[in-house]
Structures are given as C-alpha cells and as structure tokens.
Amino acid sequence: MTNNMKTMELCIEVDGGALRGTLTRPEPEQGLIIFAHSNDRGRHCPHNDAVADALNRNGFATLQLDLLTSNEELIDLRTHNLRFNVSLLSLRLIEATDWLTQQSFTQELRMGYFGTNTGAAAAFIAAADRPNIVGAIVSRGSYPNLIGLSLRRVQAPTLLITGEQDLPALCANQDTFAQLQVKKRLAIVPRATHLFKEPGTLAEAAQLANQWYQEHLVSAMQAV
C-alpha cells in the first residue's frame, strides 16, 4: 500500500482536437491503468474515482481519460450520439495509448485498460490493435454488439465484472465471455446493480480489478 500520490492534468493532442485526462501516480508505481470514458461525467464519476483510488493505493498509476474533445462533448450533450461512436472512441484511445508510450514519465510502465459501457467496447478494440502494449483488460458493462469482430482478436487477459442484479449487463457479459479466446474470467458481484451502489459491492469490484492487474501486469512483467 502507498499513500504518496502525485496528480497531474494531461492534454493529449489527437486528430481533431485534444483529450483531457487526470494522471495519478503513486510512488513506487508498478503499472499504468487507463480508464476509458466517453464523456466528462465519466472521468469525474465517484464510482470510477473509487476504483482508481483503490488501484493507486495498491501501486498502480491511473489515467482517467475522456475520449471526446471539449467541442465533441458539447455536440454530444445535444445529440447523445458521439458517446456511442465506438469507432471514434477506440481510435482516440489508441492515439492516447501511443502518446503515452512516447512520454518519459509513462513509457516504461506496463499498461492495462479499465473500461465502462461504451468505453469498455473501445478498450477491446484498442487492445486488439495494440497487443504488444496492452497487458490486461478489466471491463464493466461492455456492449458486445458494438465491438464487432474485435473480441476474437483480443490477446490481453480479460476480466469482466458485472452485478448480479444487473440482468442486461450480465447477459451482455456472458456473450462477451463466450467470444473471447484469451485467458478470461467473468466475475459476478453478489447484490450489485448497474452502478454498484450497494454497500461493499464497489469495493469488491475494485479488489477484483486490482487482483487481475497484479496477476497479469505485475507478475507477468516479473516473470519476463
């Protein structure tokens, strides 16, 4: 466990604008987890913050990343379309991942993805396109119908987390699990609904994510 944290705001230039992100780095750090969000509310969502905080305390740097530019977020507030444009979101995540591999403060870190909803779909596509960079994926509430054939191309070990009481997400994740051809696990959190608001359920999800990253980022790196 570590309590020594440094936080910095990032502006990542991409085709069409810039992406905003919040990078939190513990000392020492043993990997970087990129949180994929499709709108500003996701980056500042207390539920995502709680998961990121738990990972930080266990030695993982986290980047909470918006996958839409400021102008696109304004458009999306009116249309509600861009947040579901998984092709755009995955392209942005790939651009951000490539940028991070070129920065002195992150280029040596083993990287993993944490995605929710359409951000999870984008994470699967980006991981399939960057198999040598992305070492593990944790997904909550993914949409397999938005991912297409990319699931079968994913090489990173994948953990799917869903709530026992969130039946639509449970069915979607069961479908995703069946399509994945890598080391995988479907974790069903008892009593949890879609937002994991029930006492103790979010902490359990965060612990599941930490264990997955410890096994597939840290232990895998030490074995090399």
Secondary structure, 3 states (H helix, E strand, C coil): CCCCEEEEEEEEEECCEEEEEEEEEECCCCCEEEEEECCHHHHCCHHHHHHHHHHHHCCCEEEEEECCCHHHHHHHHHHCCHHHCHHHHHHHHHHHHHHHCCCCCCCCCCEEEEEECHHHHHHHHHHHHCCCCEEEEEEECCCHHHCHHHHHHCCCCEEEEEECCCHHHHHHHHHHHHHCCCCEEEEEECCCCCCCCCCCHHHHHHHHHHHHHHHHHHHHHHHC
